[in-house]
């Protein structure tokens, strides 16, 4: 990775960027639990554009999961 441009808003902190409803919060906790139990696993996908130098855009998604967007 060549450069990283992240404001605090886009860095992973475990918190959602959205106001989640109670049912959404419960669903998120269930997903986290399934990762911890090994039921779900993260999958790494390479960029299809074949660029040698990636630019890191974000390290969390809107729900607060730790993901990398390049």
Helices and strands as residue ranges (DSSP letters): E 3-4, G 8-10, H 22-37, E 55-56
